[in-house]
Amino acid sequence: MFDDNILEINHVSKQYPNFNLQDVNIALPRGAIMGFIGENGAGKSTTIKLIMDLIRKDSGEIRVLGCDNTKMDKNIREHIGVVLDECHFPEEMNLKNVASVMKSFYKTWNARRFEEFVAEYKIPKDRKVKAFSRGMRMKLSMAVAMAHDTQLLILDEATSGLDPIVREEMLDLLMDFIQNENCSVFISSHILSDLEKICDYITFIHEGHILLSESKDELLERHGIYKCSEKDLRDIRRDALIGVHRYAYGVEALVLKDQVPANIHLEPANLEQIMLYYTKEAVR
């Protein structure tokens, strides 16, 4: 079963005094990008720390590249690249220093590939990290994460705070990365429009629970936005309604398309609307 999935999380739970991650199940196939979405405090960073074995789960199983993540040796870790929301290289380092350290850390370090990234993204060679903009720091983190034999690339809010041009460059890089069908991306982000562009799968976590984990196309296809009057809304079955927002001029609702009459007009729903209605606009 694990041969087809580069990452599997099965019935994983983690308890804290004020927060519980409960029965999390996620499967990321090879050659795919999965967007991991949810509000602040929903459990995204906790899940990523569990995957990386930075914290220990209370129950369940996590397998990365077919291996129990608590038993990953250096050979397995060679194939995992991680980009967090901040660049963690010492500020006094320059690119030569970074490359030297990474070469000693990764036996599969590819100096030529790193140089190609540096040239393509115009990362300055003669400056120290402390002089880099946030965009340059994140480009450096991406270059390092992909300059060894990476098969699973994990990003935790790596594109937040970046200008649209830099974000677009990073998204293009992720799309190029998965052209190798053995490689996959697991990306957490609040910028849902970016995820809608590139992701094959979406996993939605809310208050420590997985609400949805499925193909992005199927998720968008299953939901629609119905704009109507209060009277018209009463004709919709309650189990077809995910959430309702009432305005002065009428009503907007997120509905399940296959549960409503075929003759009513629905507008497409985007990821942001789906997330909003599932978490904030409960049916009343």
Phi, psi and omega in degrees: 000322185285346182297328183275343183245131180279338178219131174224131174240120186236113173053046183270134177228149177212124183252137171236166180303323184242011182202139177234128169265120192235123170050054182279129177230122181217138175227119180251112179290161174292147177075023185226160174246127177247127173270134182248111188239159179158160181289168175303134180082006182285336180124010183294307182294325176299317179298316180295321177296324176295316178302317183279000180061033174276335171228158184260136178286158175274329179201166178098189185220137173234128178236129179239124183054038177080002185244140171305125189292343176278354182240017181291125176266183183300326181295322177289318182295339174304332188261012180241126175246138184230132175233115182265184185283354176223149174279126187253017175284141178306139189292340180276354180286151166245183185297323179298318178297315181300311181299321180296316180294316182293325178298322179284339183271319182250123177288341178263014181303130182248097185298322181294319179296320178298316179297324179295318177297316181302316180291316183296321184259012172053046176281122185294129182279334189263006180252155172276159182304325183297340180267358182282145168289168177301319180300316179295321179297318181288325175297319177298315179300319178294317180300317179294316183296335185250004184263014169233189188279063184283131173246327176243120179250123182247125179236128179245098180055035184290338183261359182292140178078005180264151178287160186303326181293314179295318178300317180297320177299318180292322178295319177299321180297320178294320178296319177296322183301318184275005172297333168281113188291354175272354186252146180220161180232134173241109189235123172265132180200147172271351182270085190291334178295326176295315181296324180296331180288321195244342191276145172269328182227152176232131171243128187243116180250139181217121178052041176083002180244144173277116178274321183214143171206102187197177176303134179301316182297319179292322179298312180293325181290328184286338187246151176214162178256125180249115177256123188201187175266167175302322181296314180295326181297328181294344178277352181267132178301141182299323182286354175270347184265124173271316179198158183226136174238125183258129178247173179296330185261358181159206188229143171235133184225145170267125185231159171274120189301320185282000180252003181242159179303141184292341186271356180273150182273125177242142172265153178298145175258140175258175183298321181298317179294318180298314180297316181301310185290326178290331186256331190243337191243059181300146181294132178238000000 
